[in-house]
Amino acid sequence: MENLNCHTLYHEATKIKTDVLAEMGHAILAERSKSRLSLEKIASLSGGLIQMHQLERIEMGQIEPNLHLLIALALLFHKKVKICFE
């Protein structure tokens, strides 16, 4: 990849971030559906760590979940978080 200035790199990363958040939200919704867990059940099982409206917005790609929340979701789904660069 060519050298990018700070502004260009930030702009490119921001465009990609929108797609990544949408993909991540879709994957979380799919896993929640597959596990047959409602938003209410996730909130209850998490002891309030994950709030229903927060998870719903994450699933719609509207907000960025922090790593702690992603790991908590993985634990509730009996999965592990995997990060890869393709």
PDB file as gemmi writes it, atoms N, CA and C in Angstrom:
CRYST1    1.000    1.000    1.000  90.00  90.00  90.00 P 1                      
ATOM      1  N   MET A   1       0.840  -1.174   0.000  1.00  0.00           N  
ATOM      2  CA  MET A   1       0.000   0.000   0.000  1.00  0.00           C  
ATOM      3  C   MET A   1       0.888   1.241   0.000  1.00  0.00           C  
ATOM      4  N   GLU A   2       0.452   2.222  -0.704  1.00  0.00           N  
ATOM      5  CA  GLU A   2       1.199   3.479  -0.765  1.00  0.00           C  
ATOM      6  C   GLU A   2       1.128   4.215   0.572  1.00  0.00           C  
ATOM      7  N   ASN A   3       2.059   5.112   0.797  1.00  0.00           N  
ATOM      8  CA  ASN A   3       2.019   5.942   1.986  1.00  0.00           C  
ATOM      9  C   ASN A   3       0.824   6.889   1.892  1.00  0.00           C  
ATOM     10  N   LEU A   4       0.082   6.980   2.973  1.00  0.00           N  
ATOM     11  CA  LEU A   4      -1.078   7.871   3.011  1.00  0.00           C  
ATOM     12  C   LEU A   4      -0.857   8.931   4.075  1.00  0.00           C  
ATOM     13  N   ASN A   5      -1.297  10.135   3.790  1.00  0.00           N  
ATOM     14  CA  ASN A   5      -1.194  11.140   4.839  1.00  0.00           C  
ATOM     15  C   ASN A   5      -2.279  10.883   5.877  1.00  0.00           C  
ATOM     16  N   CYS A   6      -2.169  11.536   7.000  1.00  0.00           N  
ATOM     17  CA  CYS A   6      -3.076  11.317   8.128  1.00  0.00           C  
ATOM     18  C   CYS A   6      -4.532  11.534   7.731  1.00  0.00           C  
ATOM     19  N   HIS A   7      -4.811  12.587   7.000  1.00  0.00           N  
ATOM     20  CA  HIS A   7      -6.186  12.903   6.608  1.00  0.00           C  
ATOM     21  C   HIS A   7      -6.758  11.825   5.688  1.00  0.00           C  
ATOM     22  N   THR A   8      -5.979  11.425   4.714  1.00  0.00           N  
ATOM     23  CA  THR A   8      -6.429  10.404   3.763  1.00  0.00           C  
ATOM     24  C   THR A   8      -6.651   9.063   4.465  1.00  0.00           C  
ATOM     25  N   LEU A   9      -5.737   8.704   5.328  1.00  0.00           N  
ATOM     26  CA  LEU A   9      -5.863   7.441   6.061  1.00  0.00           C  
ATOM     27  C   LEU A   9      -7.114   7.451   6.935  1.00  0.00           C  
ATOM     28  N   TYR A  10      -7.352   8.547   7.630  1.00  0.00           N  
ATOM     29  CA  TYR A  10      -8.542   8.666   8.483  1.00  0.00           C  
ATOM     30  C   TYR A  10      -9.815   8.555   7.634  1.00  0.00           C  
ATOM     31  N   HIS A  11      -9.846   9.230   6.504  1.00  0.00           N  
ATOM     32  CA  HIS A  11     -11.009   9.203   5.620  1.00  0.00           C  
ATOM     33  C   HIS A  11     -11.280   7.778   5.116  1.00  0.00           C  
ATOM     34  N   GLU A  12     -10.252   7.093   4.674  1.00  0.00           N  
ATOM     35  CA  GLU A  12     -10.410   5.719   4.176  1.00  0.00           C  
ATOM     36  C   GLU A  12     -10.878   4.780   5.288  1.00  0.00           C  
ATOM     37  N   ALA A  13     -10.277   4.930   6.470  1.00  0.00           N  
ATOM     38  CA  ALA A  13     -10.654   4.075   7.606  1.00  0.00           C  
ATOM     39  C   ALA A  13     -12.107   4.315   8.007  1.00  0.00           C  
ATOM     40  N   THR A  14     -12.547   5.556   7.958  1.00  0.00           N  
ATOM     41  CA  THR A  14     -13.923   5.889   8.327  1.00  0.00           C  
ATOM     42  C   THR A  14     -14.921   5.248   7.366  1.00  0.00           C  
ATOM     43  N   LYS A  15     -14.622   5.259   6.077  1.00  0.00           N  
ATOM     44  CA  LYS A  15     -15.504   4.627   5.095  1.00  0.00           C  
ATOM     45  C   LYS A  15     -15.614   3.121   5.362  1.00  0.00           C  
ATOM     46  N   ILE A  16     -14.495   2.492   5.623  1.00  0.00           N  
ATOM     47  CA  ILE A  16     -14.486   1.045   5.855  1.00  0.00           C  
ATOM     48  C   ILE A  16     -15.163   0.703   7.178  1.00  0.00           C  
ATOM     49  N   LYS A  17     -14.990   1.559   8.180  1.00  0.00           N  
ATOM     50  CA  LYS A  17     -15.579   1.320   9.504  1.00  0.00           C  
ATOM     51  C   LYS A  17     -17.088   1.149   9.411  1.00  0.00           C  
ATOM     52  N   THR A  18     -17.755   1.937   8.591  1.00  0.00           N  
ATOM     53  CA  THR A  18     -19.206   1.834   8.428  1.00  0.00           C  
ATOM     54  C   THR A  18     -19.592   0.440   7.956  1.00  0.00           C  
ATOM     55  N   ASP A  19     -18.861  -0.083   6.989  1.00  0.00           N  
ATOM     56  CA  ASP A  19     -19.142  -1.430   6.479  1.00  0.00           C  
ATOM     57  C   ASP A  19     -18.853  -2.496   7.531  1.00  0.00           C  
ATOM     58  N   VAL A  20     -17.768  -2.329   8.256  1.00  0.00           N  
ATOM     59  CA  VAL A  20     -17.394  -3.303   9.296  1.00  0.00           C  
ATOM     60  C   VAL A  20     -18.451  -3.338  10.399  1.00  0.00           C  
ATOM     61  N   LEU A  21     -18.926  -2.166  10.833  1.00  0.00           N  
ATOM     62  CA  LEU A  21     -19.962  -2.122  11.870  1.00  0.00           C  
ATOM     63  C   LEU A  21     -21.243  -2.797  11.401  1.00  0.00           C  
ATOM     64  N   ALA A  22     -21.628  -2.580  10.147  1.00  0.00           N  
ATOM     65  CA  ALA A  22     -22.825  -3.227   9.605  1.00  0.00           C  
ATOM     66  C   ALA A  22     -22.649  -4.745   9.569  1.00  0.00           C  
ATOM     67  N   GLU A  23     -21.488  -5.186   9.118  1.00  0.00           N  
ATOM     68  CA  GLU A  23     -21.216  -6.634   9.047  1.00  0.00           C  
ATOM     69  C   GLU A  23     -21.193  -7.259  10.440  1.00  0.00           C  
ATOM     70  N   MET A  24     -20.552  -6.573  11.380  1.00  0.00           N  
ATOM     71  CA  MET A  24     -20.476  -7.081  12.745  1.00  0.00           C  
ATOM     72  C   MET A  24     -21.874  -7.149  13.370  1.00  0.00           C  
ATOM     73  N   GLY A  25     -22.659  -6.103  13.167  1.00  0.00           N  
ATOM     74  CA  GLY A  25     -24.019  -6.088  13.703  1.00  0.00           C  
ATOM     75  C   GLY A  25     -24.854  -7.221  13.147  1.00  0.00           C  
ATOM     76  N   HIS A  26     -24.736  -7.454  11.843  1.00  0.00           N  
ATOM     77  CA  HIS A  26     -25.466  -8.553  11.208  1.00  0.00           C  
ATOM     78  C   HIS A  26     -25.038  -9.908  11.789  1.00  0.00           C  
ATOM     79  N   ALA A  27     -23.740 -10.078  12.004  1.00  0.00           N  
ATOM     80  CA  ALA A  27     -23.227 -11.337  12.557  1.00  0.00           C  
ATOM     81  C   ALA A  27     -23.731 -11.558  13.988  1.00  0.00           C  
ATOM     82  N   ILE A  28     -23.785 -10.491  14.774  1.00  0.00           N  
ATOM     83  CA  ILE A  28     -24.287 -10.603  16.153  1.00  0.00           C  
ATOM     84  C   ILE A  28     -25.764 -10.949  16.141  1.00  0.00           C  
ATOM     85  N   LEU A  29     -26.549 -10.268  15.288  1.00  0.00           N  
ATOM     86  CA  LEU A  29     -27.977 -10.566  15.185  1.00  0.00           C  
ATOM     87  C   LEU A  29     -28.197 -12.006  14.739  1.00  0.00           C  
ATOM     88  N   ALA A  30     -27.425 -12.469  13.771  1.00  0.00           N  
ATOM     89  CA  ALA A  30     -27.566 -13.844  13.281  1.00  0.00           C  
ATOM     90  C   ALA A  30     -27.258 -14.848  14.389  1.00  0.00           C  
ATOM     91  N   GLU A  31     -26.216 -14.582  15.150  1.00  0.00           N  
ATOM     92  CA  GLU A  31     -25.856 -15.503  16.239  1.00  0.00           C  
ATOM     93  C   GLU A  31     -26.906 -15.473  17.348  1.00  0.00           C  
ATOM     94  N   ARG A  32     -27.423 -14.292  17.653  1.00  0.00           N  
ATOM     95  CA  ARG A  32     -28.470 -14.183  18.677  1.00  0.00           C  
ATOM     96  C   ARG A  32     -29.723 -14.929  18.228  1.00  0.00           C  
ATOM     97  N   SER A  33     -30.082 -14.785  16.965  1.00  0.00           N  
ATOM     98  CA  SER A  33     -31.253 -15.487  16.431  1.00  0.00           C  
ATOM     99  C   SER A  33     -31.037 -16.991  16.442  1.00  0.00           C  
ATOM    100  N   LYS A  34     -29.850 -17.406  16.019  1.00  0.00           N  
ATOM    101  CA  LYS A  34     -29.519 -18.834  16.010  1.00  0.00           C  
ATOM    102  C   LYS A  34     -29.575 -19.421  17.420  1.00  0.00           C  
ATOM    103  N   SER A  35     -29.171 -18.635  18.394  1.00  0.00           N  
ATOM    104  CA  SER A  35     -29.181 -19.076  19.791  1.00  0.00           C  
ATOM    105  C   SER A  35     -30.560 -18.929  20.433  1.00  0.00           C  
ATOM    106  N   ARG A  36     -31.493 -18.356  19.681  1.00  0.00           N  
ATOM    107  CA  ARG A  36     -32.866 -18.132  20.159  1.00  0.00           C  
ATOM    108  C   ARG A  36     -32.888 -17.301  21.449  1.00  0.00           C  
ATOM    109  N   LEU A  37     -32.083 -16.242  21.458  1.00  0.00           N  
ATOM    110  CA  LEU A  37     -32.025 -15.347  22.611  1.00  0.00           C  
ATOM    111  C   LEU A  37     -32.613 -13.990  22.214  1.00  0.00           C  
ATOM    112  N   SER A  38     -33.589 -13.537  22.967  1.00  0.00           N  
ATOM    113  CA  SER A  38     -34.182 -12.229  22.714  1.00  0.00           C  
ATOM    114  C   SER A  38     -33.268 -11.140  23.265  1.00  0.00           C  
ATOM    115  N   LEU A  39     -33.546  -9.910  22.868  1.00  0.00           N  
ATOM    116  CA  LEU A  39     -32.812  -8.778  23.434  1.00  0.00           C  
ATOM    117  C   LEU A  39     -32.977  -8.743  24.951  1.00  0.00           C  
ATOM    118  N   GLU A  40     -34.197  -9.010  25.406  1.00  0.00           N  
ATOM    119  CA  GLU A  40     -34.488  -9.018  26.844  1.00  0.00           C  
ATOM    120  C   GLU A  40     -33.677 -10.100  27.565  1.00  0.00           C  
ATOM    121  N   LYS A  41     -33.585 -11.267  26.936  1.00  0.00           N  
ATOM    122  CA  LYS A  41     -32.850 -12.380  27.558  1.00  0.00           C  
ATOM    123  C   LYS A  41     -31.361 -12.072  27.650  1.00  0.00           C  
ATOM    124  N   ILE A  42     -30.795 -11.470  26.606  1.00  0.00           N  
ATOM    125  CA  ILE A  42     -29.375 -11.091  26.641  1.00  0.00           C  
ATOM    126  C   ILE A  42     -29.139 -10.104  27.781  1.00  0.00           C  
ATOM    127  N   ALA A  43     -30.016  -9.104  27.892  1.00  0.00           N  
ATOM    128  CA  ALA A  43     -29.875  -8.110  28.960  1.00  0.00           C  
ATOM    129  C   ALA A  43     -29.948  -8.785  30.327  1.00  0.00           C  
ATOM    130  N   SER A  44     -30.861  -9.716  30.468  1.00  0.00           N  
ATOM    131  CA  SER A  44     -31.018 -10.428  31.735  1.00  0.00           C  
ATOM    132  C   SER A  44     -29.811 -11.315  32.039  1.00  0.00           C  
ATOM    133  N   LEU A  45     -29.384 -12.103  31.054  1.00  0.00           N  
ATOM    134  CA  LEU A  45     -28.245 -13.000  31.250  1.00  0.00           C  
ATOM    135  C   LEU A  45     -26.952 -12.251  31.541  1.00  0.00           C  
ATOM    136  N   SER A  46     -26.844 -11.028  31.006  1.00  0.00           N  
ATOM    137  CA  SER A  46     -25.614 -10.248  31.201  1.00  0.00           C  
ATOM    138  C   SER A  46     -25.616  -9.489  32.524  1.00  0.00           C  
ATOM    139  N   GLY A  47     -26.704  -9.594  33.271  1.00  0.00           N  
ATOM    140  CA  GLY A  47     -26.788  -8.886  34.538  1.00  0.00           C  
ATOM    141  C   GLY A  47     -26.812  -7.378  34.359  1.00  0.00           C  
ATOM    142  N   GLY A  48     -27.247  -6.928  33.202  1.00  0.00           N  
ATOM    143  CA  GLY A  48     -27.327  -5.505  32.933  1.00  0.00           C  
ATOM    144  C   GLY A  48     -26.096  -4.930  32.245  1.00  0.00           C  
ATOM    145  N   LEU A  49     -25.064  -5.735  32.064  1.00  0.00           N  
ATOM    146  CA  LEU A  49     -23.859  -5.255  31.369  1.00  0.00           C  
ATOM    147  C   LEU A  49     -24.200  -4.836  29.941  1.00  0.00           C  
ATOM    148  N   ILE A  50     -25.075  -5.613  29.316  1.00  0.00           N  
ATOM    149  CA  ILE A  50     -25.517  -5.321  27.952  1.00  0.00           C  
ATOM    150  C   ILE A  50     -26.980  -4.906  28.036  1.00  0.00           C  
ATOM    151  N   GLN A  51     -27.273  -3.712  27.571  1.00  0.00           N  
ATOM    152  CA  GLN A  51     -28.635  -3.207  27.607  1.00  0.00           C  
ATOM    153  C   GLN A  51     -29.332  -3.488  26.283  1.00  0.00           C  
ATOM    154  N   MET A  52     -30.642  -3.702  26.356  1.00  0.00           N  
ATOM    155  CA  MET A  52     -31.410  -4.061  25.159  1.00  0.00           C  
ATOM    156  C   MET A  52     -31.241  -3.037  24.045  1.00  0.00           C  
ATOM    157  N   HIS A  53     -31.435  -1.765  24.347  1.00  0.00           N  
ATOM    158  CA  HIS A  53     -31.362  -0.743  23.299  1.00  0.00           C  
ATOM    159  C   HIS A  53     -29.947  -0.630  22.736  1.00  0.00           C  
ATOM    160  N   GLN A  54     -28.960  -0.872  23.583  1.00  0.00           N  
ATOM    161  CA  GLN A  54     -27.559  -0.827  23.142  1.00  0.00           C  
ATOM    162  C   GLN A  54     -27.294  -1.954  22.139  1.00  0.00           C  
ATOM    163  N   LEU A  55     -27.728  -3.158  22.474  1.00  0.00           N  
ATOM    164  CA  LEU A  55     -27.512  -4.300  21.590  1.00  0.00           C  
ATOM    165  C   LEU A  55     -28.280  -4.134  20.282  1.00  0.00           C  
ATOM    166  N   GLU A  56     -29.474  -3.608  20.378  1.00  0.00           N  
ATOM    167  CA  GLU A  56     -30.265  -3.389  19.169  1.00  0.00           C  
ATOM    168  C   GLU A  56     -29.553  -2.406  18.228  1.00  0.00           C  
ATOM    169  N   ARG A  57     -28.987  -1.353  18.766  1.00  0.00           N  
ATOM    170  CA  ARG A  57     -28.264  -0.372  17.944  1.00  0.00           C  
ATOM    171  C   ARG A  57     -26.977  -0.965  17.380  1.00  0.00           C  
ATOM    172  N   ILE A  58     -26.324  -1.831  18.137  1.00  0.00           N  
ATOM    173  CA  ILE A  58     -25.123  -2.515  17.631  1.00  0.00           C  
ATOM    174  C   ILE A  58     -25.501  -3.411  16.461  1.00  0.00           C  
ATOM    175  N   GLU A  59     -26.596  -4.152  16.611  1.00  0.00           N  
ATOM    176  CA  GLU A  59     -27.043  -5.051  15.545  1.00  0.00           C  
ATOM    177  C   GLU A  59     -27.428  -4.300  14.274  1.00  0.00           C  
ATOM    178  N   MET A  60     -27.852  -3.051  14.422  1.00  0.00           N  
ATOM    179  CA  MET A  60     -28.200  -2.232  13.250  1.00  0.00           C  
ATOM    180  C   MET A  60     -26.983  -1.493  12.699  1.00  0.00           C  
ATOM    181  N   GLY A  61     -25.812  -1.684  13.314  1.00  0.00           N  
ATOM    182  CA  GLY A  61     -24.601  -1.031  12.842  1.00  0.00           C  
ATOM    183  C   GLY A  61     -24.539   0.447  13.163  1.00  0.00           C  
ATOM    184  N   GLN A  62     -25.354   0.890  14.117  1.00  0.00           N  
ATOM    185  CA  GLN A  62     -25.437   2.308  14.440  1.00  0.00           C  
ATOM    186  C   GLN A  62     -24.397   2.760  15.465  1.00  0.00           C  
ATOM    187  N   ILE A  63     -23.980   1.846  16.337  1.00  0.00           N  
ATOM    188  CA  ILE A  63     -22.967   2.205  17.329  1.00  0.00           C  
ATOM    189  C   ILE A  63     -21.871   1.149  17.347  1.00  0.00           C  
ATOM    190  N   GLU A  64     -20.733   1.571  17.829  1.00  0.00           N  
ATOM    191  CA  GLU A  64     -19.545   0.716  17.856  1.00  0.00           C  
ATOM    192  C   GLU A  64     -19.410   0.051  19.231  1.00  0.00           C  
ATOM    193  N   PRO A  65     -19.486  -1.278  19.279  1.00  0.00           N  
ATOM    194  CA  PRO A  65     -19.330  -1.949  20.579  1.00  0.00           C  
ATOM    195  C   PRO A  65     -17.868  -1.942  21.011  1.00  0.00           C  
ATOM    196  N   ASN A  66     -17.658  -1.883  22.317  1.00  0.00           N  
ATOM    197  CA  ASN A  66     -16.281  -1.996  22.787  1.00  0.00           C  
ATOM    198  C   ASN A  66     -15.898  -3.474  22.879  1.00  0.00           C  
ATOM    199  N   LEU A  67     -14.634  -3.724  23.019  1.00  0.00           N  
ATOM    200  CA  LEU A  67     -14.135  -5.099  23.037  1.00  0.00           C  
ATOM    201  C   LEU A  67     -14.700  -5.889  24.212  1.00  0.00           C  
ATOM    202  N   HIS A  68     -14.833  -5.239  25.359  1.00  0.00           N  
ATOM    203  CA  HIS A  68     -15.380  -5.907  26.546  1.00  0.00           C  
ATOM    204  C   HIS A  68     -16.791  -6.440  26.264  1.00  0.00           C  
ATOM    205  N   LEU A  69     -17.613  -5.642  25.602  1.00  0.00           N  
ATOM    206  CA  LEU A  69     -18.969  -6.057  25.272  1.00  0.00           C  
ATOM    207  C   LEU A  69     -18.967  -7.203  24.259  1.00  0.00           C  
ATOM    208  N   LEU A  70     -18.094  -7.132  23.265  1.00  0.00           N  
ATOM    209  CA  LEU A  70     -18.005  -8.220  22.285  1.00  0.00           C  
ATOM    210  C   LEU A  70     -17.614  -9.537  22.943  1.00  0.00           C  
ATOM    211  N   ILE A  71     -16.688  -9.472  23.874  1.00  0.00           N  
ATOM    212  CA  ILE A  71     -16.275 -10.687  24.585  1.00  0.00           C  
ATOM    213  C   ILE A  71     -17.419 -11.211  25.445  1.00  0.00           C  
ATOM    214  N   ALA A  72     -18.156 -10.318  26.103  1.00  0.00           N  
ATOM    215  CA  ALA A  72     -19.311 -10.735  26.907  1.00  0.00           C  
ATOM    216  C   ALA A  72     -20.353 -11.423  26.034  1.00  0.00           C  
ATOM    217  N   LEU A  73     -20.628 -10.866  24.867  1.00  0.00           N  
ATOM    218  CA  LEU A  73     -21.573 -11.513  23.946  1.00  0.00           C  
ATOM    219  C   LEU A  73     -21.085 -12.893  23.529  1.00  0.00           C  
ATOM    220  N   ALA A  74     -19.815 -12.983  23.205  1.00  0.00           N  
ATOM    221  CA  ALA A  74     -19.246 -14.276  22.811  1.00  0.00           C  
ATOM    222  C   ALA A  74     -19.429 -15.307  23.917  1.00  0.00           C  
ATOM    223  N   LEU A  75     -19.208 -14.895  25.156  1.00  0.00           N  
ATOM    224  CA  LEU A  75     -19.399 -15.808  26.287  1.00  0.00           C  
ATOM    225  C   LEU A  75     -20.856 -16.259  26.391  1.00  0.00           C  
ATOM    226  N   LEU A  76     -21.793 -15.336  26.203  1.00  0.00           N  
ATOM    227  CA  LEU A  76     -23.212 -15.693  26.252  1.00  0.00           C  
ATOM    228  C   LEU A  76     -23.597 -16.625  25.115  1.00  0.00           C  
ATOM    229  N   PHE A  77     -22.944 -16.474  23.961  1.00  0.00           N  
ATOM    230  CA  PHE A  77     -23.213 -17.332  22.804  1.00  0.00           C  
ATOM    231  C   PHE A  77     -22.386 -18.622  22.827  1.00  0.00           C  
ATOM    232  N   HIS A  78     -21.536 -18.776  23.842  1.00  0.00           N  
ATOM    233  CA  HIS A  78     -20.621 -19.926  23.931  1.00  0.00           C  
ATOM    234  C   HIS A  78     -19.699 -19.990  22.714  1.00  0.00           C  
ATOM    235  N   LYS A  79     -19.199 -18.828  22.350  1.00  0.00           N  
ATOM    236  CA  LYS A  79     -18.278 -18.677  21.220  1.00  0.00           C  
ATOM    237  C   LYS A  79     -17.032 -17.940  21.691  1.00  0.00           C  
ATOM    238  N   LYS A  80     -16.050 -17.815  20.820  1.00  0.00           N  
ATOM    239  CA  LYS A  80     -14.910 -16.965  21.122  1.00  0.00           C  
ATOM    240  C   LYS A  80     -14.772 -15.914  20.038  1.00  0.00           C  
ATOM    241  N   VAL A  81     -14.246 -14.781  20.428  1.00  0.00           N  
ATOM    242  CA  VAL A  81     -14.048 -13.707  19.467  1.00  0.00           C  
ATOM    243  C   VAL A  81     -12.822 -14.021  18.634  1.00  0.00           C  
ATOM    244  N   LYS A  82     -12.946 -13.855  17.329  1.00  0.00           N  
ATOM    245  CA  LYS A  82     -11.833 -14.102  16.416  1.00  0.00           C  
ATOM    246  C   LYS A  82     -11.634 -12.853  15.580  1.00  0.00           C  
ATOM    247  N   ILE A  83     -10.408 -12.420  15.494  1.00  0.00           N  
ATOM    248  CA  ILE A  83     -10.089 -11.230  14.705  1.00  0.00           C  
ATOM    249  C   ILE A  83      -9.101 -11.657  13.627  1.00  0.00           C  
ATOM    250  N   CYS A  84      -9.384 -11.248  12.392  1.00  0.00           N  
ATOM    251  CA  CYS A  84      -8.468 -11.600  11.323  1.00  0.00           C  
ATOM    252  C   CYS A  84      -8.373 -10.455  10.323  1.00  0.00           C  
ATOM    253  N   PHE A  85      -7.281 -10.409   9.623  1.00  0.00           N  
ATOM    254  CA  PHE A  85      -7.076  -9.452   8.540  1.00  0.00           C  
ATOM    255  C   PHE A  85      -7.011 -10.255   7.251  1.00  0.00           C  
ATOM    256  N   GLU A  86      -7.810  -9.878   6.278  1.00  0.00           N  
ATOM    257  CA  GLU A  86      -7.818 -10.607   5.007  1.00  0.00           C  
ATOM    258  C   GLU A  86      -7.255  -9.741   3.920  1.00  0.00           C  
TER     259      GLU A  86                                                      
END                                                                             
